């Protein structure tokens, strides 16, 4: 099993958010994932949690621990005057506030943008919402945002939480944008809304362009860009460019001039791969410099 990827933001010691203080009120996945990215870029990250804690800690403690490594956790009851007073003390020394509440919930706490801007003019806010503008009050989750964007194509659940993680990247990008603006002009704080359904729409662009539709070159139509069964597992074939396609056909004993979009080419390659083991295919990939990756069943 592959190890978890590092959240490191870049190469070397360059930390674009060094010295920046980010405070998060965001629970579950998108907000903490954005905070993870901000911390990897050098930000000092603090998270305020309600007395009941973050639900993520209950349903996946390992994920919670990974997301919050190096993050200062403070428990406050924002439904009390004392809790809100303490939060405002912290916001006075904060550069960027990250939130994921519905706008109506923030307004009840007088943490909506107009109220925050009046009290903390130098503070920026990145507000993660499900959908933008008037739709921000609508209930939703990763699955509904992906479905809306055309990324749920059958009854199987997507293999990961694309909208949540894509939204986290957009939120960390918004934190960078806020600090670049402040550093360039010493302007007042900046409000930015990050919608998870917009993140799903961004990720769905290749499908809307036709690239990953069933008839698209990376949607299964190209014989050199498919997942095929082999004798003891599967093989992901990514021989899309002509020089890779030609090498693959040559290795399979097929004419290098074969039409890679022709059904008979897919059938021929599928038949050739089906009787070969993962070990054989891995060796062929090394010998012929081919982008093939074998997988267990």
HUVENWO-V987849 format. One record per pair of residues at least 12 apart in sequence whose ideal C-beta (glycine too) atoms are under 8 Angstrom apart, sorted by sequence separation. I is the first residue (numbers start at 1). J is the second residue. If there is no record, write none. Layout:
i->{I	I}
j->{J	J}
This chain:
i->{35	99	113	146	178	206	207	225	282	22	177	224	225	281	113	131	143	149	178	224	225	254	32	130	143	177	224	225	245	254	22	74	142	146	224	249	252	278	146	252	278	20	145	174	222	254	278	97	142	253	142	174	224	249	252	17	22	24	26	47	106	142	224	248	252	20	21	22	23	24	25	27	32	53	142	218	223	18	19	20	21	22	23	24	25	171	217	17	18	20	22	23	24	32	47	49	51	87	103	170	224	16	17	18	19	21	23	45	46	47	49	50	84	91	15	16	17	28	45	46	47	48	49	50	51	84	94	97	99	103	15	27	28	29	45	46	47	48	49	50	95	96	97	98	99	100	102	167	9	27	28	44	46	48	50	91	92	95	96	97	98	99	100	167	170	7	27	91	94	95	96	97	99	100	167	170	7	36	39	48	79	96	98	166	169	9	10	36	39	78	88	167	7	8	9	32	35	36	39	88	91	164	167	170	237	7	9	35	36	78	103	104	163	166	251	6	29	33	102	103	163	166	32	36	102	223	32	35	163	166	224	237	162	163	166	223	251	29	162	222	223	235	250	32	48	128	222	223	251	163	221	226	248	162	228	229	247	48	223	228	247	248	128	223	230	231	235	247	46	217	229	230	231	126	224	228	229	231	232	233	223	228	230	231	232	235	244	230	231	244	46	126	149	230	126	148	151	124	145	149	230	239	126	145	148	149	151	239	25	151	238	239	124	142	145	146	149	150	237	238	124	145	149	237	238	140	151	236	136	140	150	235	236	38	124	150	235	236	136	235	236	38	122	133	234	235	132	233	234	4	233	234	35	132	233	234	34	125	127	129	131	230	233	124	125	127	129	130	131	132	232	122	123	124	125	126	127	128	129	130	131	132	23	31	121	122	124	125	127	129	130	131	23	31	121	124	126	128	227	31	120	30	23	117	21	22	25	26	28	117	21	22	23	24	25	26	27	98	116	21	22	23	24	25	26	117	20	21	22	23	24	25	20	22	25	98	113	96	96	95	96	95	25	95	34	34	31	30	26	29	33	37	41	29	33	36	37	43	34	30	34	37	38	29	30	33	34	37	41	28	29	30	31	34	38	30	34	29	31	30	34	22	20	17	17	20	16	17	16	30}
j->{47	111	125	158	190	218	219	237	294	35	190	237	238	294	127	145	157	163	192	238	239	268	47	145	158	192	239	240	260	269	38	90	158	162	240	265	268	294	163	269	295	38	163	192	240	272	296	116	161	272	162	194	244	269	272	38	43	45	47	68	127	163	245	269	273	42	43	44	45	46	47	49	54	75	164	240	245	41	42	43	44	45	46	47	48	194	240	41	42	44	46	47	48	56	71	73	75	111	127	194	248	41	42	43	44	46	48	70	71	72	74	75	109	116	41	42	43	54	71	72	73	74	75	76	77	110	120	123	125	129	42	54	55	56	72	73	74	75	76	77	122	123	124	125	126	127	129	194	37	55	56	72	74	76	78	119	120	123	124	125	126	127	128	195	198	36	56	120	123	124	125	126	128	129	196	199	37	66	69	78	109	126	128	196	199	40	41	67	70	109	119	198	39	40	41	64	67	68	71	120	123	196	199	202	269	40	42	68	69	111	136	137	196	199	284	40	63	67	136	137	197	200	67	71	137	258	68	71	199	202	260	273	199	200	203	260	288	67	200	260	261	273	288	71	87	167	261	262	290	203	261	266	288	203	269	270	288	90	265	270	289	290	171	266	273	274	278	290	90	261	273	274	275	171	269	273	274	276	277	278	269	274	276	277	278	281	290	277	278	291	94	174	197	278	175	197	200	175	196	200	281	290	178	197	200	201	203	291	78	204	291	292	178	196	199	200	203	204	291	292	179	200	204	292	293	196	207	292	193	197	207	292	293	96	182	208	293	294	195	294	295	98	182	193	294	295	193	294	295	66	295	296	98	195	296	297	98	189	191	193	195	294	297	189	190	192	194	195	196	197	297	188	189	190	191	192	193	194	195	196	197	198	90	98	188	189	191	192	194	196	197	198	91	99	189	192	194	196	295	100	189	100	94	188	93	94	97	98	100	189	94	95	96	97	98	99	100	171	189	95	96	97	98	99	100	191	95	96	97	98	99	100	96	98	101	175	191	175	178	178	179	179	111	182	126	128	128	128	128	142	164	168	172	161	165	168	169	175	167	164	168	171	172	164	165	168	169	172	176	164	165	167	168	171	175	168	172	168	171	171	175	175	175	175	176	179	176	179	179	196}
